[in-house]
C-alpha cells in the first residue's frame, strides 16, 4: 500500500502539506503587529469614548485574551482568497459594572460595539483597514487575506482587577510569554461569570479558556492529532469556498475518533475521516457544555452536505492508500486537498494491488503537469 504520510508531514526537510498550511513569519508578523496596534488604540481611547457615550463611574482600560486557532496552534493559511482569510481572535474584556444595564441589556451591547468601532475608525483610516460589527465580534480586516476578530466580554469587577494586576507584570513581554501570562491568569475565572456580547441573543455565558483547556488536554502528547485537525480544516477550506463546518465542530468531532498510527498520518487521517459522517448525523455535543450541541443550529441541508463530502473524502483517502501506482494515489489526494499538497508522487512507495471495486469504477483525475508552488489563494 502506498504510504503518503511524508507528503502530509515530514521532518526530513522536504516540502509537505503541513508546511504549506503555515503562515509565513512575515504574515504572522503583520497580523501580530496589527493586533498590538488595535490593543493599544483600545487601551488608550475606549474608556473616554464610553464616557462620551454616557457611561458613568470608573471605566478601566480593557484587557485582552488571545483565543481561537492561534491559541490552539491550529491556525492555517487560507486556501481560496478571496473570500477566505486568516482569522485571529483577540477577546476584549471590561468589568461587569461598566456594561450593567438591567433594563436594556441589548442597548449596552450596542453601545459596546459602537464604542469599539469609533475608537478604531482613525487607525483603520490611516492603515487602510476596515472595521465592521458582526453578531459576536467586531471584525477588523487588515488585508485581503487576514482579519482580526474582537469578541467583546464582561467579567466580574474583582476578577477584572486581578487580571489587570497580573498582566501588568508582563508589559513589553514577547508574544508567547504574554500569552502564557494571559492563560495562567484566566484559569482563575469562573466560566459562568464570563459574558459574551451577542448582538442577536444578548449577554450569554462563554468561556474561551475552557475550550482552550479542553483541547490542550485532548492533544497532550498527541502532536499527530493537532496535525489531523489542521488537515481537516484544510480539507474544509478546499471543498467549501465559504462557510462549511466550523473549526470548533471539526475539533470536537475529531478528538474522540482519533487513534494514533505511528509515523502514519495518512492512516490516522483516514480513521478520523471515516468516523465524521456518523458523528455529524448523530450530533456533536459541545466539549465544554454537554447540554449544548454544535450541530443543532446547522440546517439539515448543511449537515447532509458535510456528511456527503466527508464520505467522499474517506473514499478518496482509501483509494489513495489502495492505489496500484503513486501517480493515481496522488491524483485522489490532490482532488481532496488541492495544490498545497506537494506534487511529488515519487516519494510514495508503489503498490501492485488492484484498486478496490468502489474506486475502480471512477476514472482517476489527471494531476498537475508541473510542480505546484505554495498558493496564497486561501
C-alpha positions in Angstrom: 0.0 0.0 0.0 1.3 3.5 -0.8 2.5 5.4 2.2 1.9 9.1 1.5 2.5 10.3 5.1 5.6 12.2 4.1 3.6 14.3 1.7 1.4 15.3 4.6 4.2 15.8 7.2 7.9 15.2 7.4 10.8 16.4 9.5 13.3 15.5 6.7 13.4 19.0 5.2 11.4 18.1 2.2 8.2 20.0 1.3 5.0 18.8 2.9 1.3 19.7 3.1 1.5 20.9 6.7 4.3 23.3 5.9 2.2 24.7 3.1 -0.6 25.4 5.5 1.6 27.6 7.7 1.5 31.3 7.5 4.9 32.8 6.8 6.8 34.7 9.5 6.2 37.9 7.6 2.4 37.2 7.5 2.3 36.3 11.2 4.3 39.4 12.0 1.9 41.6 10.1 -1.1 40.1 11.9 0.5 40.3 15.4 1.7 43.9 14.6 -1.9 44.9 13.7 -3.2 43.1 16.8 -0.8 45.0 19.0 -1.8 48.4 17.4 -5.5 47.6 17.9 -4.9 46.7 21.5 -3.0 50.0 22.1 -5.7 52.1 20.5 -8.5 50.4 22.6 -6.5 50.8 25.8 -5.8 54.4 25.1 -9.2 55.6 23.9 -12.0 53.1 24.8 -12.6 54.5 28.3 -13.1 58.0 27.1 -15.3 57.0 24.2 -17.5 55.0 26.6 -17.8 58.1 28.9 -18.7 60.3 25.9 -21.5 57.8 25.1 -23.0 58.3 28.6 -21.4 55.6 30.8 -20.6 56.7 34.3 -18.2 55.6 37.0 -14.7 54.4 36.9 -14.1 52.9 33.4 -10.9 50.9 33.2 -8.9 50.3 30.1 -9.8 47.0 28.6 -7.8 43.7 28.9 -7.3 41.2 26.2 -7.0 37.4 25.7 -5.8 35.7 22.5 -8.1 32.8 21.6 -9.2 30.6 18.7 -6.9 28.8 16.3 -3.8 30.9 17.2 -4.2 29.8 20.8 -4.8 26.2 19.8 -1.8 26.1 17.4 -4.2 25.0 14.6 -4.0 28.2 12.5 -3.9 27.6 8.7 -3.3 30.0 5.9 -6.4 30.4 3.7 -7.0 28.2 0.7 -9.1 30.3 -1.5 -8.5 34.1 -1.4 -10.9 35.7 -1.7 -13.2 35.1 0.1 -11.2 33.1 2.7 -8.9 34.9 5.2 -6.7 34.0 8.1 -8.7 34.6 11.3 -7.2 35.7 14.6 -9.4 36.1 17.7 -8.5 38.6 20.3 -11.0 38.9 23.1 -11.7 42.4 24.6 -12.7 42.4 28.3 -14.3 45.1 30.6 -15.5 44.8 34.2 -19.2 43.9 34.5 -20.2 47.1 36.2 -19.2 49.2 33.2 -21.8 47.4 31.0 -24.5 46.7 33.5 -27.8 47.8 32.0 -30.6 45.8 33.8 -33.5 47.4 31.9 -32.0 47.3 28.4 -29.0 44.9 28.1 -29.0 44.9 24.3 -28.6 48.7 24.4 -25.4 48.2 26.4 -24.2 45.7 23.9 -24.9 48.1 21.0 -23.0 50.8 22.9 -20.0 48.5 23.5 -19.8 47.6 19.8 -20.3 51.2 18.7 -17.6 52.4 21.0 -15.0 49.9 19.7 -15.8 50.9 16.2 -15.5 54.6 17.0 -12.1 54.0 18.6 -10.8 52.0 15.7 -12.1 54.3 13.0 -9.0 56.6 12.9 -6.4 53.8 12.8 -8.4 51.9 10.2 -8.5 55.0 8.0 -4.7 55.5 8.4 -3.9 51.9 7.7 -6.4 51.1 5.0 -8.2 48.6 7.3 -11.9 48.1 7.6 -13.9 47.6 10.9 -17.4 46.2 11.0 -19.8 44.7 13.6 -20.7 41.1 13.4 -23.1 39.2 15.6 -20.5 38.3 18.3 -17.4 40.4 17.4 -16.0 43.5 15.8 -14.1 42.3 12.7 -11.0 44.3 11.6 -10.0 43.4 8.1 -6.3 44.2 7.8 -5.6 42.8 4.3 -7.3 40.8 1.5 -6.1 37.6 3.3 -6.4 38.3 7.0 -8.7 39.8 9.6 -8.8 40.1 13.4 -12.0 39.3 15.3 -12.6 41.1 18.6 -15.2 39.3 20.7 -16.5 41.6 23.4 -16.8 40.3 27.0 -17.6 41.5 30.5 -16.3 39.8 33.7 -16.8 40.4 37.5 -15.1 43.6 38.7 -13.0 41.8 41.3 -11.7 39.3 38.7 -11.0 42.1 36.3 -8.8 43.8 38.8 -6.9 40.6 39.5 -6.4 40.1 35.8 -5.3 43.7 35.4 -2.7 43.4 38.2 -1.3 40.1 36.8 -1.0 41.2 33.2 0.7 44.5 34.1 3.7 42.4 35.2 4.1 41.3 31.6 4.3 44.8 30.0 6.5 44.5 26.9 6.8 40.7 27.1 7.3 38.8 23.9 4.1 37.2 22.4 4.5 33.7 23.9 5.3 34.9 27.4 2.4 37.4 27.3 0.1 34.7 26.0 1.1 32.4 28.8 0.5 35.1 31.4 -3.0 35.6 30.0 -3.8 31.9 30.0 -2.5 31.3 33.6 -4.4 34.3 34.9 -7.6 33.3 33.1 -7.7 29.9 34.7 -8.9 31.6 37.9 -12.0 33.0 36.3 -15.3 31.1 36.8 -16.8 30.1 33.5 -20.3 31.1 34.3 -19.2 34.7 35.1 -17.7 35.4 31.7 -20.4 37.0 29.4 -20.0 37.5 25.7 -21.8 40.4 24.0 -24.1 38.9 21.3 -25.9 41.4 19.2 -28.7 38.8 18.5 -29.0 36.9 21.7 -27.8 39.5 24.3 -25.3 38.7 27.0 -24.5 35.0 27.2 -22.1 32.7 29.0 -19.0 32.0 27.0 -15.6 30.9 28.3 -12.8 30.8 25.7 -10.3 29.5 28.3 -12.5 26.4 28.9 -12.3 25.5 25.2 -8.5 26.0 25.2 -8.1 23.8 28.3 -10.2 21.1 26.8 -8.3 21.0 23.5 -5.0 21.2 25.3 -6.0 18.1 27.4 -7.1 16.2 24.3 -3.8 16.8 22.4 -1.4 16.4 25.3 1.4 14.2 23.9 -0.5 13.8 20.6 1.1 16.1 18.1 -0.3 13.9 15.4 -3.9 14.8 16.5 -3.1 18.5 16.1 -1.9 17.8 12.6 -5.1 15.8 11.8 -7.2 18.8 12.9 -5.2 21.1 10.6 -5.7 18.6 7.7 -9.4 18.6 8.3 -9.6 22.4 8.3 -7.5 22.4 5.1 -9.9 19.9 3.5 -12.9 22.1 4.5 -11.3 25.2 3.1 -10.6 23.4 -0.2 -14.1 21.9 -0.5 -16.1 24.8 0.9 -15.2 28.2 -0.6 -17.3 29.8 2.1 -18.7 28.5 5.4 -18.6 24.7 5.9 -18.3 23.1 9.3 -16.8 25.3 12.0 -13.3 24.7 13.3 -14.7 24.0 16.8 -17.1 21.4 15.3 -14.2 19.7 13.5 -12.1 19.6 16.6 -15.0 18.3 18.8 -15.8 15.6 16.2 -12.2 14.5 15.6 -10.8 14.2 19.1 -13.0 11.3 20.3 -12.4 9.5 17.0 -8.6 9.8 16.9 -6.3 6.8 17.2 -2.6 7.0 16.9 -0.8 5.5 13.9 2.9 5.8 14.5 4.5 7.8 11.6 1.4 7.3 9.5 -0.6 10.5 9.3 -2.3 9.1 6.3 -3.8 6.2 8.3 -4.7 8.4 11.3 -6.4 10.9 9.0 -8.4 8.2 7.3 -9.5 6.7 10.6 -10.9 10.0 11.8 -12.5 11.0 8.4 -14.4 7.7 8.3 -16.0 8.4 11.6 -17.0 12.0 11.0 -20.1 11.4 8.9 -21.8 9.3 11.6 -20.7 11.9 14.2 -22.4 14.6 12.3 -25.5 12.6 11.8 -25.7 11.7 15.5 -25.0 15.3 16.6 -21.8 16.7 18.1 -22.0 18.0 21.6 -20.0 20.9 22.9 -17.0 19.6 24.7 -17.3 22.2 27.4 -21.1 22.1 27.8 -22.7 18.6 27.4 -26.2 20.3 27.2 -25.2 22.3 24.2 -24.9 21.0 20.6 -22.5 22.2 17.9 -24.7 20.8 15.2 -28.2 21.7 16.4 -28.0 25.2 14.8 -26.9 23.8 11.4 -29.6 23.4 8.7 -30.3 19.8 7.7 -29.1 20.6 4.2 -25.7 21.8 5.6 -25.3 18.6 7.7 -26.2 16.4 4.7 -23.7 18.3 2.6 -21.0 17.9 5.1 -21.8 14.2 5.6 -21.6 13.6 1.8 -18.3 15.5 1.4 -16.6 13.6 4.3 -17.9 10.3 2.9 -16.3 11.2 -0.4 -13.1 12.2 1.4 -12.9 8.8 3.1 -13.4 7.0 -0.2 -10.7 9.1 -1.9 -8.2 8.5 1.0 -8.9 4.8 0.9 -8.4 4.9 -2.9 -5.1 6.7 -2.4 -3.9 4.1 0.1 -5.0 1.2 -2.1 -3.9 2.6 -5.5 -1.6 0.5 -7.6 0.7 3.3 -8.5 1.9 6.5 -6.9 0.5 8.9 -9.5 -3.0 7.5 -9.2 -2.7 7.8 -5.4 -1.6 11.4 -5.7 -4.5 12.2 -8.1 -7.0 11.1 -5.5 -5.3 13.2 -2.8 -5.0 16.2 -5.0 -8.7 16.3 -5.7 -9.5 16.5 -2.0 -6.6 18.6 -0.7 -5.6 20.8 -3.6 -2.4 22.4 -4.9 -0.8 22.8 -1.5 -0.1 19.0 -1.4 3.4 18.6 -2.9 3.3 17.2 -6.4 5.9 14.5 -5.7 4.2 11.1 -6.0 7.7 9.6 -6.4 8.0 9.9 -2.6 5.3 7.3 -2.2 6.1 3.6 -2.5 4.3 2.0 -5.4 1.7 -0.8 -4.8 0.8 -3.6 -7.2 -2.5 -4.4 -5.6 -5.6 -3.6 -7.6 -7.9 -0.8 -6.8 -10.9 -1.7 -4.6 -14.2 -2.1 -6.7 -15.8 1.2 -5.5 -12.8 3.1 -6.8 -12.2 1.1 -9.9 -15.4 2.4 -11.4 -14.2 6.0 -11.1 -11.6 7.2 -13.6 -8.6 8.9 -11.9 -8.2 12.6 -12.4 -5.1 14.0 -14.0 -2.6 15.6 -11.7 -1.0 18.9 -12.4 1.7 18.7 -15.1 4.2 21.0 -13.3 5.5 21.4 -9.7 2.8 23.3 -7.9 4.1 26.2 -5.8 2.6 27.2 -2.4 -0.5 29.2 -3.1 -1.8 32.1 -1.1 -5.3 31.6 -2.6 -6.9 30.7 0.7 
